[in-house]
Amino acid sequence: DAKVAVAEAELGVAKAELGVAKAEFAKAHQRGDQVTIADAKVAVAEAELGVAKAELAKAHQRGDQVTIADAKAAVAKQEVAVAKQEVAVANAKAAVADPGQ
């Protein structure tokens, strides 16, 4: 089915974007810059969210109710992970702005 093929292609794109985000994270780690590391972690979490959403779209195209429910749960969990990483970025930026804390 063409719609499933499109969903699978979009999943491939999302996974590639996740690979890029992970590479950027590794680069930030080499530099040891805490704010950049925190930003890169957000990018990874957001890319993982993109993969989860693509998995959900694929499940929708297939009409598999059990997989749809699982994929919705994965998307929700990943949205929480993104939010937590964004808090970590705010904390890292605050630490840089006020090193005495």
FENMO-V367998 format. One record per residue. N is the residue number from 0. RES is the residue in one letter. BURIAL is + if it has 9 or more other ideal C-beta (glycine too) atoms within 8 Angstrom, else -. D_FIRST is the distance of its C-alpha to the first C-alpha in Angstrom with 1 decimal. Layout:
# FENMO-V367998
((N	RES	BURIAL	D_FIRST) (N	RES	BURIAL	D_FIRST))
This chain:
# FENMO-V367998
((0	D	-	0.0) (1	A	-	3.8) (2	K	-	5.6) (3	V	+	5.5) (4	A	-	6.4) (5	V	+	8.9) (6	A	+	10.2) (7	E	+	10.8) (8	A	-	12.5) (9	E	+	14.5) (10	L	+	15.5) (11	G	-	16.8) (12	V	+	18.8) (13	A	+	20.2) (14	K	+	21.3) (15	A	-	22.9) (16	E	+	24.8) (17	L	+	26.0) (18	G	-	27.4) (19	V	+	29.3) (20	A	+	30.6) (21	K	+	31.8) (22	A	-	33.5) (23	E	+	35.3) (24	F	+	36.4) (25	A	-	37.9) (26	K	+	39.7) (27	A	+	41.1) (28	H	+	42.4) (29	Q	-	44.2) (30	R	-	45.9) (31	G	-	46.8) (32	D	-	46.4) (33	Q	+	45.8) (34	V	+	44.4) (35	T	+	42.0) (36	I	+	41.0) (37	A	+	40.4) (38	D	+	38.4) (39	A	+	36.3) (40	K	+	35.7) (41	V	+	34.4) (42	A	+	32.0) (43	V	+	30.7) (44	A	+	30.3) (45	E	+	28.5) (46	A	+	26.1) (47	E	+	25.6) (48	L	+	24.9) (49	G	+	22.3) (50	V	+	20.6) (51	A	+	20.9) (52	K	+	19.5) (53	A	+	16.4) (54	E	+	16.1) (55	L	+	16.5) (56	A	+	13.8) (57	K	+	11.3) (58	A	+	12.8) (59	H	+	12.6) (60	Q	+	8.9) (61	R	-	8.9) (62	G	-	12.0) (63	D	-	14.2) (64	Q	-	17.6) (65	V	-	19.7) (66	T	+	17.7) (67	I	+	17.7) (68	A	-	21.4) (69	D	+	22.0) (70	A	+	20.2) (71	K	+	22.3) (72	A	-	25.3) (73	A	+	24.6) (74	V	+	24.2) (75	A	-	27.5) (76	K	+	29.3) (77	Q	+	28.3) (78	E	+	29.5) (79	V	-	32.8) (80	A	+	32.9) (81	V	+	32.6) (82	A	-	35.4) (83	K	+	37.6) (84	Q	+	37.2) (85	E	+	38.1) (86	V	-	41.3) (87	A	+	42.0) (88	V	+	41.9) (89	A	-	44.3) (90	N	+	46.6) (91	A	+	46.6) (92	K	+	47.4) (93	A	+	50.1) (94	A	+	51.6) (95	V	+	51.8) (96	A	-	53.3) (97	D	-	55.8) (98	P	-	56.5) (99	G	-	59.4) (100	Q	-	57.2))
